[in-house]
Amino acid sequence: MLDQARPVVLLLARIALGVIFLVHGYQKFATMGIAGTAEFFAAAGIPLPGLAAPAVAGLEVAGGLALMIGAALPFAGTLLALDMIGAIVFVHGPHGLTGDGGYEFVLALAAASLAVGFTGGGAFALDSALTRRRPAQPAIS
């Protein structure tokens, strides 16, 4: 029974996590705007905020989509985890683990990104569909 549920559970986890990243990246483009995001990054001490803002927003949108469809999962999961580690270092860390502005949610996102990124994504992941082995064709004599 667990083996039958595993692909569905992995799909649901990938979609949930991907939606969170997609929405956060979209906010940086649409709600705050890249200029507003760059301003926030500058105030937080993030190096090269004018480059970092569109890069992080793009990563979160593209990485979220990659998680949802199950594409390039180790790569996407690692980059999203590094993104969240940066958020902890520059923004959430000084607020402690819990409480207002704390890093518990960001840490959970980093851990989930790595976990989902390195599970193989399950049967419903694009990565799995692309790497399925086809049966060997018999040699024609």
Secondary structure by P-SEA (a helix, b strand, c coil): ccccaaaaaaaaaaaaaaaaaaaaaaaacccccaaaaaaaaaaacccaaaaaaaaaaaaaaaaaaaaaaccaaaaaaaaaaaaaaaaaaccccccccccccccaaaaaaaaaaaaaaccccccccaaaaaacccccccccc
